[in-house]
Amino acid sequence: MDSYWVAVFWSLLPTVVVSGLFFFILRSILRSDRTERRVYARVEAQERAKRGLPPAASAASER
């Protein structure tokens, strides 16, 4: 019976490891996208302020 649980563990291990890697990679992609959008919005606001233009409408107010 002991070898049964060892076999179950070794058969599930690759799935758990790949799922964990997928989760962390996807999370890092989403975080970097969110950060990039925030930085781009900040730069755009600075450029609009330099040119004397009004602030851009946010996505929440457009809905």
N, CA, C, O and CB atoms as a CASP TS submission, in Angstrom:
PFRMAT TS
TARGET T0000
AUTHOR 0000-0000-0000
METHOD Language model
MODEL 1
PARENT N/A
ATOM      1  N   MET     1       0.818  -1.188   0.000  1.00  0.00           N
ATOM      2  CA  MET     1       0.000   0.000   0.000  1.00  0.00           C
ATOM      3  C   MET     1       0.866   1.258   0.000  1.00  0.00           C
ATOM      4  O   MET     1       0.457   2.291  -0.530  1.00  0.00           O
ATOM      5  CB  MET     1      -0.933  -0.005   1.199  1.00  0.00           C
ATOM      6  N   ASP     2       2.048   1.178   0.585  1.00  0.00           N
ATOM      7  CA  ASP     2       2.936   2.325   0.642  1.00  0.00           C
ATOM      8  C   ASP     2       3.389   2.746  -0.763  1.00  0.00           C
ATOM      9  O   ASP     2       3.475   3.941  -1.048  1.00  0.00           O
ATOM     10  CB  ASP     2       4.148   2.007   1.519  1.00  0.00           C
ATOM     11  N   SER     3       3.672   1.802  -1.618  1.00  0.00           N
ATOM     12  CA  SER     3       4.126   2.141  -2.960  1.00  0.00           C
ATOM     13  C   SER     3       2.998   2.763  -3.792  1.00  0.00           C
ATOM     14  O   SER     3       3.264   3.496  -4.744  1.00  0.00           O
ATOM     15  CB  SER     3       4.671   0.894  -3.659  1.00  0.00           C
ATOM     16  N   TYR     4       1.760   2.477  -3.441  1.00  0.00           N
ATOM     17  CA  TYR     4       0.615   3.072  -4.138  1.00  0.00           C
ATOM     18  C   TYR     4       0.619   4.595  -3.945  1.00  0.00           C
ATOM     19  O   TYR     4       0.468   5.341  -4.912  1.00  0.00           O
ATOM     20  CB  TYR     4      -0.723   2.458  -3.620  1.00  0.00           C
ATOM     21  N   TRP     5       0.791   5.053  -2.706  1.00  0.00           N
ATOM     22  CA  TRP     5       0.774   6.491  -2.429  1.00  0.00           C
ATOM     23  C   TRP     5       2.001   7.189  -3.011  1.00  0.00           C
ATOM     24  O   TRP     5       1.926   8.351  -3.411  1.00  0.00           O
ATOM     25  CB  TRP     5       0.701   6.737  -0.923  1.00  0.00           C
ATOM     26  N   VAL     6       3.103   6.499  -3.055  1.00  0.00           N
ATOM     27  CA  VAL     6       4.295   7.070  -3.696  1.00  0.00           C
ATOM     28  C   VAL     6       4.035   7.250  -5.189  1.00  0.00           C
ATOM     29  O   VAL     6       4.421   8.266  -5.767  1.00  0.00           O
ATOM     30  CB  VAL     6       5.542   6.165  -3.464  1.00  0.00           C
ATOM     31  N   ALA     7       3.391   6.280  -5.810  1.00  0.00           N
ATOM     32  CA  ALA     7       3.056   6.381  -7.234  1.00  0.00           C
ATOM     33  C   ALA     7       2.062   7.517  -7.486  1.00  0.00           C
ATOM     34  O   ALA     7       2.178   8.240  -8.475  1.00  0.00           O
ATOM     35  CB  ALA     7       2.476   5.049  -7.744  1.00  0.00           C
ATOM     36  N   VAL     8       1.094   7.669  -6.595  1.00  0.00           N
ATOM     37  CA  VAL     8       0.127   8.765  -6.729  1.00  0.00           C
ATOM     38  C   VAL     8       0.848  10.100  -6.620  1.00  0.00           C
ATOM     39  O   VAL     8       0.605  11.010  -7.412  1.00  0.00           O
ATOM     40  CB  VAL     8      -0.986   8.659  -5.651  1.00  0.00           C
ATOM     41  N   PHE     9       1.734  10.217  -5.639  1.00  0.00           N
ATOM     42  CA  PHE     9       2.486  11.459  -5.455  1.00  0.00           C
ATOM     43  C   PHE     9       3.308  11.790  -6.697  1.00  0.00           C
ATOM     44  O   PHE     9       3.254  12.918  -7.187  1.00  0.00           O
ATOM     45  CB  PHE     9       3.404  11.354  -4.229  1.00  0.00           C
ATOM     46  N   TRP    10       4.061  10.833  -7.208  1.00  0.00           N
ATOM     47  CA  TRP    10       4.917  11.079  -8.365  1.00  0.00           C
ATOM     48  C   TRP    10       4.120  11.323  -9.636  1.00  0.00           C
ATOM     49  O   TRP    10       4.599  12.004 -10.543  1.00  0.00           O
ATOM     50  CB  TRP    10       5.853   9.915  -8.572  1.00  0.00           C
ATOM     51  N   SER    11       2.929  10.789  -9.716  1.00  0.00           N
ATOM     52  CA  SER    11       2.120  11.038 -10.910  1.00  0.00           C
ATOM     53  C   SER    11       1.451  12.414 -10.866  1.00  0.00           C
ATOM     54  O   SER    11       1.185  13.002 -11.915  1.00  0.00           O
ATOM     55  CB  SER    11       1.058   9.950 -11.062  1.00  0.00           C
ATOM     56  N   LEU    12       1.176  12.934  -9.664  1.00  0.00           N
ATOM     57  CA  LEU    12       0.559  14.249  -9.547  1.00  0.00           C
ATOM     58  C   LEU    12       1.574  15.385  -9.508  1.00  0.00           C
ATOM     59  O   LEU    12       1.232  16.527  -9.816  1.00  0.00           O
ATOM     60  CB  LEU    12      -0.293  14.299  -8.316  1.00  0.00           C
ATOM     61  N   LEU    13       2.790  15.095  -9.143  1.00  0.00           N
ATOM     62  CA  LEU    13       3.818  16.118  -9.005  1.00  0.00           C
ATOM     63  C   LEU    13       4.039  16.939 -10.279  1.00  0.00           C
ATOM     64  O   LEU    13       4.073  18.166 -10.182  1.00  0.00           O
ATOM     65  CB  LEU    13       5.108  15.474  -8.597  1.00  0.00           C
ATOM     66  N   PRO    14       4.191  16.347 -11.459  1.00  0.00           N
ATOM     67  CA  PRO    14       4.401  17.172 -12.655  1.00  0.00           C
ATOM     68  C   PRO    14       3.238  18.134 -12.940  1.00  0.00           C
ATOM     69  O   PRO    14       3.458  19.267 -13.370  1.00  0.00           O
ATOM     70  CB  PRO    14       4.616  16.275 -13.857  1.00  0.00           C
ATOM     71  N   THR    15       2.020  17.685 -12.703  1.00  0.00           N
ATOM     72  CA  THR    15       0.857  18.535 -12.932  1.00  0.00           C
ATOM     73  C   THR    15       0.860  19.724 -11.977  1.00  0.00           C
ATOM     74  O   THR    15       0.576  20.850 -12.386  1.00  0.00           O
ATOM     75  CB  THR    15      -0.438  17.728 -12.771  1.00  0.00           C
ATOM     76  N   VAL    16       1.174  19.483 -10.732  1.00  0.00           N
ATOM     77  CA  VAL    16       1.204  20.551  -9.739  1.00  0.00           C
ATOM     78  C   VAL    16       2.326  21.544 -10.054  1.00  0.00           C
ATOM     79  O   VAL    16       2.122  22.753  -9.943  1.00  0.00           O
ATOM     80  CB  VAL    16       1.386  19.966  -8.323  1.00  0.00           C
ATOM     81  N   VAL    17       3.485  21.062 -10.439  1.00  0.00           N
ATOM     82  CA  VAL    17       4.617  21.941 -10.749  1.00  0.00           C
ATOM     83  C   VAL    17       4.318  22.797 -11.975  1.00  0.00           C
ATOM     84  O   VAL    17       4.569  24.002 -11.958  1.00  0.00           O
ATOM     85  CB  VAL    17       5.894  21.114 -10.981  1.00  0.00           C
ATOM     86  N   VAL    18       3.792  22.201 -13.026  1.00  0.00           N
ATOM     87  CA  VAL    18       3.473  22.954 -14.244  1.00  0.00           C
ATOM     88  C   VAL    18       2.363  23.964 -13.969  1.00  0.00           C
ATOM     89  O   VAL    18       2.406  25.083 -14.481  1.00  0.00           O
ATOM     90  CB  VAL    18       3.054  21.996 -15.384  1.00  0.00           C
ATOM     91  N   SER    19       1.380  23.586 -13.174  1.00  0.00           N
ATOM     92  CA  SER    19       0.310  24.520 -12.816  1.00  0.00           C
ATOM     93  C   SER    19       0.855  25.691 -12.020  1.00  0.00           C
ATOM     94  O   SER    19       0.448  26.831 -12.247  1.00  0.00           O
ATOM     95  CB  SER    19      -0.782  23.807 -12.016  1.00  0.00           C
ATOM     96  N   GLY    20       1.758  25.438 -11.099  1.00  0.00           N
ATOM     97  CA  GLY    20       2.374  26.515 -10.325  1.00  0.00           C
ATOM     98  C   GLY    20       3.181  27.450 -11.200  1.00  0.00           C
ATOM     99  O   GLY    20       3.088  28.670 -11.058  1.00  0.00           O
ATOM    100  N   LEU    21       3.974  26.894 -12.104  1.00  0.00           N
ATOM    101  CA  LEU    21       4.743  27.731 -13.029  1.00  0.00           C
ATOM    102  C   LEU    21       3.824  28.582 -13.897  1.00  0.00           C
ATOM    103  O   LEU    21       4.070  29.773 -14.087  1.00  0.00           O
ATOM    104  CB  LEU    21       5.641  26.863 -13.913  1.00  0.00           C
ATOM    105  N   PHE    22       2.777  27.976 -14.419  1.00  0.00           N
ATOM    106  CA  PHE    22       1.814  28.698 -15.253  1.00  0.00           C
ATOM    107  C   PHE    22       1.191  29.855 -14.472  1.00  0.00           C
ATOM    108  O   PHE    22       1.057  30.962 -14.992  1.00  0.00           O
ATOM    109  CB  PHE    22       0.713  27.742 -15.762  1.00  0.00           C
ATOM    110  N   PHE    23       0.817  29.592 -13.233  1.00  0.00           N
ATOM    111  CA  PHE    23       0.203  30.626 -12.392  1.00  0.00           C
ATOM    112  C   PHE    23       1.156  31.799 -12.188  1.00  0.00           C
ATOM    113  O   PHE    23       0.757  32.950 -12.365  1.00  0.00           O
ATOM    114  CB  PHE    23      -0.207  30.038 -11.031  1.00  0.00           C
ATOM    115  N   PHE    24       2.391  31.532 -11.823  1.00  0.00           N
ATOM    116  CA  PHE    24       3.336  32.608 -11.552  1.00  0.00           C
ATOM    117  C   PHE    24       3.724  33.373 -12.814  1.00  0.00           C
ATOM    118  O   PHE    24       3.911  34.588 -12.758  1.00  0.00           O
ATOM    119  CB  PHE    24       4.575  32.050 -10.895  1.00  0.00           C
ATOM    120  N   ILE    25       3.847  32.694 -13.938  1.00  0.00           N
ATOM    121  CA  ILE    25       4.165  33.375 -15.194  1.00  0.00           C
ATOM    122  C   ILE    25       3.011  34.266 -15.616  1.00  0.00           C
ATOM    123  O   ILE    25       3.225  35.417 -15.995  1.00  0.00           O
ATOM    124  CB  ILE    25       4.485  32.357 -16.303  1.00  0.00           C
ATOM    125  N   LEU    26       1.792  33.751 -15.557  1.00  0.00           N
ATOM    126  CA  LEU    26       0.627  34.540 -15.935  1.00  0.00           C
ATOM    127  C   LEU    26       0.444  35.731 -14.995  1.00  0.00           C
ATOM    128  O   LEU    26       0.101  36.826 -15.441  1.00  0.00           O
ATOM    129  CB  LEU    26      -0.632  33.666 -15.933  1.00  0.00           C
ATOM    130  N   ARG    27       0.670  35.524 -13.707  1.00  0.00           N
ATOM    131  CA  ARG    27       0.548  36.611 -12.743  1.00  0.00           C
ATOM    132  C   ARG    27       1.569  37.710 -13.032  1.00  0.00           C
ATOM    133  O   ARG    27       1.245  38.895 -12.946  1.00  0.00           O
ATOM    134  CB  ARG    27       0.727  36.082 -11.314  1.00  0.00           C
ATOM    135  N   SER    28       2.791  37.326 -13.371  1.00  0.00           N
ATOM    136  CA  SER    28       3.816  38.332 -13.657  1.00  0.00           C
ATOM    137  C   SER    28       3.494  39.099 -14.938  1.00  0.00           C
ATOM    138  O   SER    28       3.765  40.297 -15.023  1.00  0.00           O
ATOM    139  CB  SER    28       5.195  37.669 -13.774  1.00  0.00           C
ATOM    140  N   ILE    29       2.922  38.428 -15.929  1.00  0.00           N
ATOM    141  CA  ILE    29       2.527  39.109 -17.160  1.00  0.00           C
ATOM    142  C   ILE    29       1.437  40.131 -16.873  1.00  0.00           C
ATOM    143  O   ILE    29       1.503  41.263 -17.354  1.00  0.00           O
ATOM    144  CB  ILE    29       2.044  38.094 -18.212  1.00  0.00           C
ATOM    145  N   LEU    30       0.440  39.743 -16.097  1.00  0.00           N
ATOM    146  CA  LEU    30      -0.650  40.657 -15.781  1.00  0.00           C
ATOM    147  C   LEU    30      -0.181  41.835 -14.939  1.00  0.00           C
ATOM    148  O   LEU    30      -0.615  42.966 -15.157  1.00  0.00           O
ATOM    149  CB  LEU    30      -1.755  39.919 -15.059  1.00  0.00           C
ATOM    150  N   ARG    31       0.698  41.581 -13.983  1.00  0.00           N
ATOM    151  CA  ARG    31       1.225  42.669 -13.160  1.00  0.00           C
ATOM    152  C   ARG    31       2.050  43.637 -13.991  1.00  0.00           C
ATOM    153  O   ARG    31       1.937  44.850 -13.813  1.00  0.00           O
ATOM    154  CB  ARG    31       2.070  42.112 -12.016  1.00  0.00           C
ATOM    155  N   SER    32       2.875  43.130 -14.892  1.00  0.00           N
ATOM    156  CA  SER    32       3.701  44.022 -15.705  1.00  0.00           C
ATOM    157  C   SER    32       2.830  44.842 -16.654  1.00  0.00           C
ATOM    158  O   SER    32       3.126  46.009 -16.909  1.00  0.00           O
ATOM    159  CB  SER    32       4.748  43.217 -16.500  1.00  0.00           C
ATOM    160  N   ASP    33       1.764  44.245 -17.177  1.00  0.00           N
ATOM    161  CA  ASP    33       0.853  44.978 -18.050  1.00  0.00           C
ATOM    162  C   ASP    33       0.163  46.098 -17.278  1.00  0.00           C
ATOM    163  O   ASP    33       0.039  47.217 -17.778  1.00  0.00           O
ATOM    164  CB  ASP    33      -0.191  44.027 -18.664  1.00  0.00           C
ATOM    165  N   ARG    34      -0.285  45.800 -16.063  1.00  0.00           N
ATOM    166  CA  ARG    34      -0.954  46.803 -15.238  1.00  0.00           C
ATOM    167  C   ARG    34       0.003  47.951 -14.918  1.00  0.00           C
ATOM    168  O   ARG    34      -0.381  49.118 -14.980  1.00  0.00           O
ATOM    169  CB  ARG    34      -1.485  46.167 -13.935  1.00  0.00           C
ATOM    170  N   THR    35       1.238  47.619 -14.580  1.00  0.00           N
ATOM    171  CA  THR    35       2.235  48.640 -14.265  1.00  0.00           C
ATOM    172  C   THR    35       2.561  49.479 -15.493  1.00  0.00           C
ATOM    173  O   THR    35       2.703  50.698 -15.397  1.00  0.00           O
ATOM    174  CB  THR    35       3.509  47.994 -13.716  1.00  0.00           C
ATOM    175  N   GLU    36       2.680  48.829 -16.640  1.00  0.00           N
ATOM    176  CA  GLU    36       2.998  49.558 -17.869  1.00  0.00           C
ATOM    177  C   GLU    36       1.874  50.518 -18.235  1.00  0.00           C
ATOM    178  O   GLU    36       2.134  51.644 -18.660  1.00  0.00           O
ATOM    179  CB  GLU    36       3.253  48.580 -19.024  1.00  0.00           C
ATOM    180  N   ARG    37       0.639  50.089 -18.075  1.00  0.00           N
ATOM    181  CA  ARG    37      -0.491  50.973 -18.370  1.00  0.00           C
ATOM    182  C   ARG    37      -0.513  52.169 -17.420  1.00  0.00           C
ATOM    183  O   ARG    37      -0.817  53.287 -17.834  1.00  0.00           O
ATOM    184  CB  ARG    37      -1.817  50.200 -18.276  1.00  0.00           C
ATOM    185  N   ARG    38      -0.195  51.937 -16.163  1.00  0.00           N
ATOM    186  CA  ARG    38      -0.167  53.023 -15.180  1.00  0.00           C
ATOM    187  C   ARG    38       0.919  54.040 -15.535  1.00  0.00           C
ATOM    188  O   ARG    38       0.682  55.246 -15.474  1.00  0.00           O
ATOM    189  CB  ARG    38       0.070  52.461 -13.758  1.00  0.00           C
ATOM    190  N   VAL    39       2.094  53.564 -15.903  1.00  0.00           N
ATOM    191  CA  VAL    39       3.197  54.451 -16.272  1.00  0.00           C
ATOM    192  C   VAL    39       2.854  55.211 -17.553  1.00  0.00           C
ATOM    193  O   VAL    39       3.125  56.407 -17.655  1.00  0.00           O
ATOM    194  CB  VAL    39       4.508  53.647 -16.454  1.00  0.00           C
ATOM    195  N   TYR    40       2.268  54.530 -18.517  1.00  0.00           N
ATOM    196  CA  TYR    40       1.898  55.190 -19.770  1.00  0.00           C
ATOM    197  C   TYR    40       0.868  56.288 -19.514  1.00  0.00           C
ATOM    198  O   TYR    40       0.957  57.362 -20.109  1.00  0.00           O
ATOM    199  CB  TYR    40       1.344  54.165 -20.779  1.00  0.00           C
ATOM    200  N   ALA    41      -0.101  56.038 -18.644  1.00  0.00           N
ATOM    201  CA  ALA    41      -1.109  57.051 -18.324  1.00  0.00           C
ATOM    202  C   ALA    41      -0.464  58.250 -17.642  1.00  0.00           C
ATOM    203  O   ALA    41      -0.844  59.392 -17.898  1.00  0.00           O
ATOM    204  CB  ALA    41      -2.211  56.456 -17.426  1.00  0.00           C
ATOM    205  N   ARG    42       0.512  57.994 -16.773  1.00  0.00           N
ATOM    206  CA  ARG    42       1.201  59.088 -16.091  1.00  0.00           C
ATOM    207  C   ARG    42       1.993  59.939 -17.092  1.00  0.00           C
ATOM    208  O   ARG    42       1.964  61.168 -17.023  1.00  0.00           O
ATOM    209  CB  ARG    42       2.142  58.532 -14.999  1.00  0.00           C
ATOM    210  N   VAL    43       2.691  59.291 -18.012  1.00  0.00           N
ATOM    211  CA  VAL    43       3.464  60.016 -19.025  1.00  0.00           C
ATOM    212  C   VAL    43       2.528  60.806 -19.927  1.00  0.00           C
ATOM    213  O   VAL    43       2.805  61.957 -20.265  1.00  0.00           O
ATOM    214  CB  VAL    43       4.325  59.043 -19.863  1.00  0.00           C
ATOM    215  N   GLU    44       1.427  60.187 -20.315  1.00  0.00           N
ATOM    216  CA  GLU    44       0.471  60.884 -21.177  1.00  0.00           C
ATOM    217  C   GLU    44      -0.106  62.112 -20.469  1.00  0.00           C
ATOM    218  O   GLU    44      -0.265  63.162 -21.091  1.00  0.00           O
ATOM    219  CB  GLU    44      -0.665  59.931 -21.601  1.00  0.00           C
ATOM    220  N   ALA    45      -0.418  61.993 -19.184  1.00  0.00           N
ATOM    221  CA  ALA    45      -0.946  63.129 -18.427  1.00  0.00           C
ATOM    222  C   ALA    45       0.093  64.246 -18.347  1.00  0.00           C
ATOM    223  O   ALA    45      -0.256  65.421 -18.458  1.00  0.00           O
ATOM    224  CB  ALA    45      -1.367  62.688 -17.008  1.00  0.00           C
ATOM    225  N   GLN    46       1.352  63.897 -18.159  1.00  0.00           N
ATOM    226  CA  GLN    46       2.411  64.913 -18.109  1.00  0.00           C
ATOM    227  C   GLN    46       2.545  65.625 -19.454  1.00  0.00           C
ATOM    228  O   GLN    46       2.694  66.846 -19.501  1.00  0.00           O
ATOM    229  CB  GLN    46       3.757  64.272 -17.712  1.00  0.00           C
ATOM    230  N   GLU    47       2.492  64.868 -20.533  1.00  0.00           N
ATOM    231  CA  GLU    47       2.617  65.469 -21.862  1.00  0.00           C
ATOM    232  C   GLU    47       1.419  66.367 -22.173  1.00  0.00           C
ATOM    233  O   GLU    47       1.581  67.431 -22.769  1.00  0.00           O
ATOM    234  CB  GLU    47       2.749  64.374 -22.934  1.00  0.00           C
ATOM    235  N   ARG    48       0.228  65.947 -21.775  1.00  0.00           N
ATOM    236  CA  ARG    48      -0.957  66.773 -22.003  1.00  0.00           C
ATOM    237  C   ARG    48      -0.858  68.059 -21.182  1.00  0.00           C
ATOM    238  O   ARG    48      -1.257  69.124 -21.653  1.00  0.00           O
ATOM    239  CB  ARG    48      -2.250  65.993 -21.641  1.00  0.00           C
ATOM    240  N   ALA    49      -0.335  67.969 -19.969  1.00  0.00           N
ATOM    241  CA  ALA    49      -0.193  69.149 -19.117  1.00  0.00           C
ATOM    242  C   ALA    49       0.838  70.114 -19.717  1.00  0.00           C
ATOM    243  O   ALA    49       0.658  71.330 -19.648  1.00  0.00           O
ATOM    244  CB  ALA    49       0.222  68.737 -17.680  1.00  0.00           C
ATOM    245  N   LYS    50       1.905  69.583 -20.298  1.00  0.00           N
ATOM    246  CA  LYS    50       2.918  70.428 -20.929  1.00  0.00           C
ATOM    247  C   LYS    50       2.332  71.234 -22.072  1.00  0.00           C
ATOM    248  O   LYS    50       2.679  72.398 -22.269  1.00  0.00           O
ATOM    249  CB  LYS    50       4.077  69.581 -21.434  1.00  0.00           C
ATOM    250  N   ARG    51       1.446  70.608 -22.819  1.00  0.00           N
ATOM    251  CA  ARG    51       0.855  71.260 -23.993  1.00  0.00           C
ATOM    252  C   ARG    51      -0.375  72.102 -23.639  1.00  0.00           C
ATOM    253  O   ARG    51      -0.940  72.772 -24.503  1.00  0.00           O
ATOM    254  CB  ARG    51       0.474  70.211 -25.030  1.00  0.00           C
ATOM    255  N   GLY    52      -0.782  72.066 -22.387  1.00  0.00           N
ATOM    256  CA  GLY    52      -1.924  72.865 -21.969  1.00  0.00           C
ATOM    257  C   GLY    52      -3.260  72.255 -22.331  1.00  0.00           C
ATOM    258  O   GLY    52      -4.273  72.954 -22.370  1.00  0.00           O
ATOM    259  N   LEU    53      -3.273  70.953 -22.598  1.00  0.00           N
ATOM    260  CA  LEU    53      -4.517  70.273 -22.941  1.00  0.00           C
ATOM    261  C   LEU    53      -5.227  69.813 -21.678  1.00  0.00           C
ATOM    262  O   LEU    53      -4.589  69.614 -20.644  1.00  0.00           O
ATOM    263  CB  LEU    53      -4.247  69.078 -23.871  1.00  0.00           C
ATOM    264  N   PRO    54      -6.532  69.644 -21.754  1.00  0.00           N
ATOM    265  CA  PRO    54      -7.246  69.145 -20.568  1.00  0.00           C
ATOM    266  C   PRO    54      -6.886  67.685 -20.312  1.00  0.00           C
ATOM    267  O   PRO    54      -6.444  66.992 -21.228  1.00  0.00           O
ATOM    268  CB  PRO    54      -8.781  69.295 -20.744  1.00  0.00           C
ATOM    269  N   PRO    55      -7.068  67.208 -19.083  1.00  0.00           N
ATOM    270  CA  PRO    55      -6.779  65.798 -18.788  1.00  0.00           C
ATOM    271  C   PRO    55      -7.659  64.871 -19.640  1.00  0.00           C
ATOM    272  O   PRO    55      -8.808  65.187 -19.947  1.00  0.00           O
ATOM    273  CB  PRO    55      -7.000  65.506 -17.281  1.00  0.00           C
ATOM    274  N   ALA    56      -7.098  63.744 -20.002  1.00  0.00           N
ATOM    275  CA  ALA    56      -7.840  62.768 -20.797  1.00  0.00           C
ATOM    276  C   ALA    56      -8.926  62.158 -19.936  1.00  0.00           C
ATOM    277  O   ALA    56      -8.752  62.004 -18.728  1.00  0.00           O
ATOM    278  CB  ALA    56      -6.903  61.668 -21.360  1.00  0.00           C
ATOM    279  N   ALA    57     -10.055  61.808 -20.557  1.00  0.00           N
ATOM    280  CA  ALA    57     -11.144  61.156 -19.834  1.00  0.00           C
ATOM    281  C   ALA    57     -10.713  59.750 -19.446  1.00  0.00           C
ATOM    282  O   ALA    57     -10.148  59.022 -20.262  1.00  0.00           O
ATOM    283  CB  ALA    57     -12.442  61.118 -20.690  1.00  0.00           C
ATOM    284  N   SER    58     -10.976  59.369 -18.211  1.00  0.00           N
ATOM    285  CA  SER    58     -10.606  58.020 -17.768  1.00  0.00           C
ATOM    286  C   SER    58     -11.599  57.004 -18.325  1.00  0.00           C
ATOM    287  O   SER    58     -12.700  57.362 -18.742  1.00  0.00           O
ATOM    288  CB  SER    58     -10.560  57.939 -16.215  1.00  0.00           C
ATOM    289  N   ALA    59     -11.202  55.752 -18.328  1.00  0.00           N
ATOM    290  CA  ALA    59     -12.051  54.687 -18.856  1.00  0.00           C
ATOM    291  C   ALA    59     -13.325  54.537 -18.043  1.00  0.00           C
ATOM    292  O   ALA    59     -14.366  54.176 -18.593  1.00  0.00           O
ATOM    293  CB  ALA    59     -11.294  53.368 -18.880  1.00  0.00           C
ATOM    294  N   ALA    60     -13.265  54.808 -16.744  1.00  0.00           N
ATOM    295  CA  ALA    60     -14.441  54.665 -15.885  1.00  0.00           C
ATOM    296  C   ALA    60     -15.490  55.726 -16.205  1.00  0.00           C
ATOM    297  O   ALA    60     -16.687  55.447 -16.125  1.00  0.00           O
ATOM    298  CB  ALA    60     -14.038  54.755 -14.409  1.00  0.00           C
ATOM    299  N   SER    61     -15.068  56.932 -16.564  1.00  0.00           N
ATOM    300  CA  SER    61     -16.033  57.977 -16.837  1.00  0.00           C
ATOM    301  C   SER    61     -16.634  57.866 -18.233  1.00  0.00           C
ATOM    302  O   SER    61     -17.657  58.492 -18.512  1.00  0.00           O
ATOM    303  CB  SER    61     -15.388  59.320 -16.665  1.00  0.00           C
ATOM    304  N   GLU    62     -16.018  57.081 -19.114  1.00  0.00           N
ATOM    305  CA  GLU    62     -16.533  56.920 -20.472  1.00  0.00           C
ATOM    306  C   GLU    62     -17.693  55.946 -20.541  1.00  0.00           C
ATOM    307  O   GLU    62     -18.442  55.943 -21.518  1.00  0.00           O
ATOM    308  CB  GLU    62     -15.435  56.459 -21.390  1.00  0.00           C
ATOM    309  N   ARG    63     -17.849  55.134 -19.537  1.00  0.00           N
ATOM    310  CA  ARG    63     -18.894  54.092 -19.582  1.00  0.00           C
ATOM    311  C   ARG    63     -20.233  54.613 -19.244  1.00  0.00           C
ATOM    312  O   ARG    63     -21.206  53.859 -19.239  1.00  0.00           O
ATOM    313  CB  ARG    63     -18.573  52.978 -18.660  1.00  0.00           C
TER
END
